[in-house]
């Protein structure tokens, strides 16, 4: 986390790259038979991490079910 903060120095933007990832993440969640609406913000966070080739650290790994292989989700 300290490395990311030192490198980026500001919050990472939800930019065009993240938006493209978000669309594919929504499709993956739907394919996994899960509802998108309660996870939309989590998916935006995951898409932003993936667009910047960063792992996603979370206390709720199950919130990201269906994204295996597209973003590195690490439980803390």
N, CA, C and O of each residue as an XYZ file, in Angstrom:
304
protein
N       0.819     -1.183      0.000
C       0.000      0.000      0.000
C       0.868      1.254      0.000
O       0.560      2.220     -0.698
N       1.941      1.247      0.771
C       2.824      2.411      0.819
C       3.467      2.672     -0.528
O       3.658      3.827     -0.911
N       3.803      1.615     -1.252
C       4.403      1.788     -2.575
C       3.400      2.437     -3.520
O       3.747      3.355     -4.263
N       2.164      1.965     -3.492
C       1.134      2.543     -4.358
C       0.927      4.010     -4.014
O       0.858      4.850     -4.910
N       0.828      4.325     -2.741
C       0.645      5.719     -2.339
C       1.822      6.584     -2.770
O       1.628      7.720     -3.203
N       3.032      6.063     -2.656
C       4.218      6.833     -3.035
C       4.286      7.058     -4.543
O       4.695      8.127     -4.997
N       3.886      6.058     -5.313
C       3.961      6.162     -6.766
C       2.857      7.061     -7.316
O       3.119      7.915     -8.163
N       1.635      6.878     -6.844
C       0.507      7.591     -7.436
C       0.184      8.915     -6.739
O      -0.329      9.828     -7.385
N       0.462      9.040     -5.471
C       0.315     10.266     -4.691
C      -1.087     10.873     -4.667
O      -1.288     11.904     -4.026
N      -2.023     10.288     -5.321
C      -3.410     10.748     -5.291
C      -4.298      9.544     -5.590
O      -3.810      8.513     -6.052
N      -5.583      9.668     -5.332
C      -6.467      8.538     -5.659
C      -6.372      8.187     -7.137
O      -6.217      9.064     -7.987
N      -6.467      6.915     -7.427
C      -6.435      6.477     -8.816
C      -7.752      6.839     -9.489
O      -8.813      6.660     -8.891
N      -7.709      7.339    -10.706
C      -8.943      7.753    -11.372
C      -9.722      6.558    -11.924
O      -9.145      5.530    -12.278
N     -11.021      6.716    -11.988
C     -11.850      5.765    -12.730
C     -11.894      6.308    -14.152
O     -12.774      7.089    -14.514
N     -10.925      5.876    -14.942
C     -10.750      6.425    -16.285
C     -11.276      5.454    -17.342
O     -11.961      4.484    -17.016
N     -10.956      5.718    -18.596
C     -11.453      4.896    -19.700
C     -11.004      3.446    -19.573
O     -11.782      2.532    -19.849
N      -9.765      3.225    -19.160
C      -9.271      1.857    -18.980
C     -10.039      1.123    -17.892
O     -10.381     -0.049    -18.048
N     -10.306      1.809    -16.801
C     -11.083      1.205    -15.711
C     -12.519      0.949    -16.163
O     -13.110     -0.068    -15.799
N     -13.077      1.852    -16.942
C     -14.452      1.674    -17.430
C     -14.560      0.443    -18.319
O     -15.540     -0.299    -18.244
N     -13.554      0.226    -19.161
C     -13.558     -0.978    -20.007
C     -13.500     -2.235    -19.148
O     -14.225     -3.198    -19.396
N     -12.639     -2.220    -18.144
C     -12.542     -3.366    -17.229
C     -13.857     -3.570    -16.483
O     -14.299     -4.702    -16.289
N     -14.473     -2.476    -16.069
C     -15.732     -2.556    -15.339
C     -16.777     -3.325    -16.151
O     -17.478     -4.184    -15.615
N     -16.874     -3.020    -17.415
C     -17.837     -3.723    -18.271
C     -17.585     -5.213    -18.305
O     -18.526     -6.003    -18.227
N     -16.334     -5.607    -18.418
C     -16.033     -7.050    -18.436
C     -16.255     -7.675    -17.067
O     -16.628     -8.845    -16.979
N     -16.033     -6.915    -15.995
C     -16.282     -7.438    -14.651
C     -17.774     -7.630    -14.410
O     -18.177     -8.614    -13.789
N     -18.589     -6.709    -14.888
C     -20.039     -6.860    -14.770
C     -20.478     -8.141    -15.477
O     -21.273     -8.910    -14.938
N     -19.962     -8.366    -16.675
C     -20.301     -9.582    -17.415
C     -19.867    -10.835    -16.655
O     -20.596    -11.826    -16.636
N     -18.690    -10.802    -16.031
C     -18.200    -11.960    -15.276
C     -19.082    -12.246    -14.064
O     -19.348    -13.406    -13.750
N     -19.532    -11.203    -13.391
C     -20.399    -11.369    -12.220
C     -21.752    -11.940    -12.651
O     -22.295    -12.819    -11.982
N     -22.288    -11.453    -13.748
C     -23.553    -11.982    -14.268
C     -23.389    -13.446    -14.652
O     -24.245    -14.275    -14.343
N     -22.277    -13.765    -15.333
C     -22.001    -15.155    -15.721
C     -21.887    -16.075    -14.502
O     -22.201    -17.263    -14.581
N     -21.435    -15.518    -13.378
C     -21.313    -16.304    -12.142
C     -22.661    -16.425    -11.419
O     -22.748    -17.038    -10.355
N     -23.717    -15.829    -12.011
C     -25.043    -15.921    -11.431
C     -25.279    -15.014    -10.239
O     -26.140    -15.282     -9.402
N     -24.511    -13.940    -10.168
C     -24.629    -13.013     -9.040
C     -25.212    -11.690     -9.507
O     -25.093    -11.320    -10.675
N     -25.842    -10.986     -8.581
C     -26.436     -9.685     -8.890
C     -25.347     -8.613     -8.937
O     -24.446     -8.596     -8.098
N     -25.434     -7.741     -9.902
C     -24.444     -6.676    -10.073
C     -24.737     -5.480     -9.170
O     -23.817     -4.904     -8.590
N     -25.985     -5.110     -9.047
C     -26.342     -3.862     -8.358
C     -25.719     -3.701     -6.975
O     -25.173     -2.634     -6.697
N     -25.768     -4.699     -6.094
C     -25.168     -4.469     -4.770
C     -23.634     -4.450     -4.792
O     -23.002     -4.117     -3.790
N     -23.047     -4.806     -5.925
C     -21.590     -4.867     -6.037
C     -21.013     -3.813     -6.954
O     -19.815     -3.846     -7.234
N     -21.806     -2.890     -7.426
C     -21.322     -1.967     -8.464
C     -20.138     -1.126     -8.018
O     -19.226     -0.910     -8.815
N     -20.108     -0.646     -6.794
C     -18.978      0.160     -6.332
C     -17.757     -0.734     -6.142
O     -16.643     -0.349     -6.498
N     -17.960     -1.926     -5.583
C     -16.842     -2.874     -5.451
C     -16.247     -3.194     -6.822
O     -15.029     -3.296     -6.965
N     -17.096     -3.350     -7.814
C     -16.609     -3.642     -9.164
C     -15.845     -2.464     -9.754
O     -14.885     -2.661    -10.499
N     -16.256     -1.249     -9.430
C     -15.511     -0.072     -9.894
C     -14.119     -0.039     -9.255
O     -13.133      0.281     -9.919
N     -14.048     -0.368     -7.976
C     -12.755     -0.404     -7.283
C     -11.872     -1.489     -7.891
O     -10.688     -1.263     -8.143
N     -12.447     -2.665     -8.124
C     -11.689     -3.772     -8.718
C     -11.213     -3.409    -10.124
O     -10.081     -3.715    -10.498
N     -12.069     -2.764    -10.892
C     -11.704     -2.366    -12.258
C     -10.576     -1.347    -12.257
O      -9.693     -1.399    -13.113
N     -10.596     -0.434    -11.318
C      -9.529      0.562    -11.206
C      -8.213     -0.115    -10.854
O      -7.178      0.198    -11.443
N      -8.243     -1.036     -9.905
C      -7.021     -1.778     -9.545
C      -6.492     -2.541    -10.750
O      -5.300     -2.484    -11.051
N      -7.370     -3.251    -11.436
C      -6.942     -4.052    -12.588
C      -6.386     -3.190    -13.710
O      -5.411     -3.568    -14.359
N      -6.997     -2.038    -13.942
C      -6.532     -1.146    -15.020
C      -5.122     -0.637    -14.754
O      -4.402     -0.271    -15.683
N      -4.732     -0.614    -13.497
C      -3.391     -0.151    -13.124
C      -2.465     -1.305    -12.743
O      -1.398     -1.097    -12.165
N      -2.893     -2.530    -13.077
C      -2.112     -3.743    -12.785
C      -1.735     -3.840    -11.314
O      -0.604     -4.182    -10.971
N      -2.696     -3.537    -10.451
C      -2.492     -3.611     -9.010
C      -3.370     -4.700     -8.417
O      -4.447     -4.976     -8.944
N      -2.931     -5.322     -7.332
C      -3.808     -6.273     -6.643
C      -4.889     -5.512     -5.883
O      -4.750     -4.321     -5.604
N      -5.947     -6.206     -5.560
C      -7.036     -5.623     -4.790
C      -7.039     -6.277     -3.411
O      -7.238     -7.486     -3.296
N      -6.822     -5.493     -2.382
C      -6.840     -5.986     -1.009
C      -8.225     -5.727     -0.425
O      -8.757     -4.620     -0.516
N      -8.800     -6.768      0.177
C     -10.148     -6.632      0.712
C     -10.355     -7.533      1.919
O      -9.664     -8.538      2.090
N     -11.302     -7.162      2.739
C     -11.701     -8.003      3.861
C     -12.841     -8.922      3.452
O     -13.202     -9.833      4.198
N     -13.406     -8.696      2.286
C     -14.568     -9.453      1.825
C     -14.305    -10.077      0.455
O     -14.828     -9.609     -0.556
N     -13.506    -11.116      0.428
C     -13.148    -11.768     -0.834
C     -14.387    -12.215     -1.600
O     -14.423    -12.138     -2.828
N     -15.393    -12.680     -0.882
C     -16.589    -13.201     -1.545
C     -17.338    -12.130     -2.340
O     -18.112    -12.459     -3.238
N     -17.117    -10.859     -2.020
C     -17.733     -9.785     -2.806
C     -17.216     -9.774     -4.240
O     -17.837     -9.183     -5.124
N     -16.083    -10.426     -4.468
C     -15.445    -10.397     -5.782
C     -15.478    -11.756     -6.474
O     -14.699    -12.011     -7.393
N     -16.385    -12.628     -6.028
C     -16.548    -13.937     -6.670
C     -16.921    -13.727     -8.130
O     -17.746    -12.873     -8.455
N     -16.318    -14.498     -8.988
C     -16.552    -14.374    -10.419
C     -15.462    -13.602    -11.133
O     -15.436    -13.551    -12.363
N     -14.552    -12.993    -10.363
C     -13.480    -12.206    -10.973
C     -12.130    -12.923    -10.943
O     -11.102    -12.328    -11.266
N     -12.133    -14.199    -10.557
C     -10.884    -14.941    -10.509
C     -10.234    -14.945    -11.902
O     -10.887    -15.179    -12.919
N      -8.965    -14.685    -11.903
C      -8.228    -14.680    -13.161
C      -8.206    -13.337    -13.872
O      -7.424    -13.146    -14.803
N      -9.053    -12.402    -13.450
C      -9.052    -11.090    -14.116
C      -8.506     -9.992    -13.212
O      -8.064     -8.949    -13.693
N      -8.537    -10.224    -11.909
C      -7.934     -9.307    -10.951
C      -7.439    -10.143     -9.784
O      -8.087    -11.107     -9.377
N      -6.285     -9.766     -9.248
C      -5.687    -10.491     -8.131
C      -6.309     -9.974     -6.839
O      -5.958     -8.892     -6.368
N      -7.233    -10.747     -6.265
C      -7.933    -10.357     -5.042
C      -7.227    -11.025     -3.855
O      -7.080    -12.247     -3.808
N      -6.796    -10.197     -2.904
C      -6.062    -10.682     -1.751
C      -6.831    -10.339     -0.485
O      -7.133     -9.175     -0.221
N      -7.143    -11.365      0.294
C      -7.856    -11.154      1.548
C      -6.944    -10.677      2.651
O      -5.809    -11.138      2.773
N      -7.434     -9.763      3.447
C      -6.664     -9.266      4.594
C      -7.468     -9.440      5.864
O      -7.000     -9.085      6.945
